[in-house]
């Protein structure tokens, strides 16, 4: 409190900028994270008055994260279409007649060039997706992807892939190549899941997530809103990931983008209040997890996005394209973040990611520093 010109002036303490470094340790201990949530407990959080819920989530967010930081991620489709799965929201399924044209796995160089462009524009995580059910019979393609991972990781970026189901050995190979995170969404609750996908079971998804986690790779797993699910299904999804042995490093929240030719082409856009309520509930239950505002963000107004950030979202996809849906361009996102006083995270800034990188992170930095000295 300051006294100036006869007035009392209260000074609000600022968030310590030192907490935004790669060595940031959250103020709440990871030992306090719960893995025994009941649906009734999560339902009570989800059903609370929306503004009260956002306020609660915002406080928890600030206890565990620097609220001025947003992780900027760029996603590239490295193998489009021709997938044998029947995911009812996806235009890449070979079972549906959609605008998406199937293509072969890309060569390494265009992928590395795209990663360079993403890094130049401020992205610190580069994600690569291939429309496959799994990697069975794709030995040469997998070797090419492993090389992509090595080269992007060598640029000092976090690297994420989504390649369908993985075996423990494949997960181990990805880890050895330098993979930071693996995306494998659960999409929705166990109960509603059969209404969306029939060619891959819920337990098969969980098995891939276990293989990734056991290999020491960070897990990225979330869901899609607007599939026709109920509030109970959104709560069930959050409970499923919250009660994993480790909370996922990141929890993507996607808003369905209905694509002509898919079974869900006629679904309505998910209401913003549902998106906001889901993000806020996830923040309360998953306090240390990065919550990624993913597909469908380009349909939100700037103020709607700001409310999502207030409720605990702290990562976005930015750039030219998602896998098959539009993305908000880098320049627009930079301008928006500037207006709201937000800035991008550095690579490996999240404490849980840095822990899993361990010695490899130090070796990469040492190599980068040596290269800088020699140049």
HELIX and SHEET records of a PDB file:
HELIX    1   1 UNK A   17  UNK A   20  5                                   4    
HELIX    2   2 UNK A   30  UNK A   32  5                                   3    
HELIX    3   3 UNK A   39  UNK A   46  1                                   8    
HELIX    4   4 UNK A   50  UNK A   64  1                                  15    
HELIX    5   5 UNK A  108  UNK A  120  1                                  13    
HELIX    6   6 UNK A  139  UNK A  154  1                                  16    
HELIX    7   7 UNK A  168  UNK A  177  1                                  10    
HELIX    8   8 UNK A  190  UNK A  193  1                                   4    
HELIX    9   9 UNK A  202  UNK A  214  1                                  13    
HELIX   10  10 UNK A  231  UNK A  242  1                                  12    
HELIX   11  11 UNK A  272  UNK A  285  1                                  14    
HELIX   12  12 UNK A  297  UNK A  299  5                                   3    
HELIX   13  13 UNK A  302  UNK A  310  1                                   9    
HELIX   14  14 UNK A  330  UNK A  339  1                                  10    
HELIX   15  15 UNK A  351  UNK A  374  1                                  24    
SHEET    1   A 2 UNK A   2  UNK A   4  0                                        
SHEET    2   A 2 UNK A   7  UNK A   9 -1                                        
SHEET    1   B 9 UNK A 218  UNK A 220  0                                        
SHEET    2   B 9 UNK A 181  UNK A 183  1                                        
SHEET    3   B 9 UNK A 158  UNK A 162  1                                        
SHEET    4   B 9 UNK A 125  UNK A 130  1                                        
SHEET    5   B 9 UNK A  69  UNK A  79  1                                        
SHEET    6   B 9 UNK A 315  UNK A 317  1                                        
SHEET    7   B 9 UNK A 290  UNK A 293  1                                        
SHEET    8   B 9 UNK A 250  UNK A 255  1                                        
SHEET    9   B 9 UNK A 223  UNK A 225  1                                        
SHEET    1   C 6 UNK A 218  UNK A 220  0                                        
SHEET    2   C 6 UNK A 181  UNK A 183  1                                        
SHEET    3   C 6 UNK A 158  UNK A 162  1                                        
SHEET    4   C 6 UNK A 125  UNK A 130  1                                        
SHEET    5   C 6 UNK A  69  UNK A  79  1                                        
SHEET    6   C 6 UNK A 343  UNK A 344  1                                        
END                                                                             
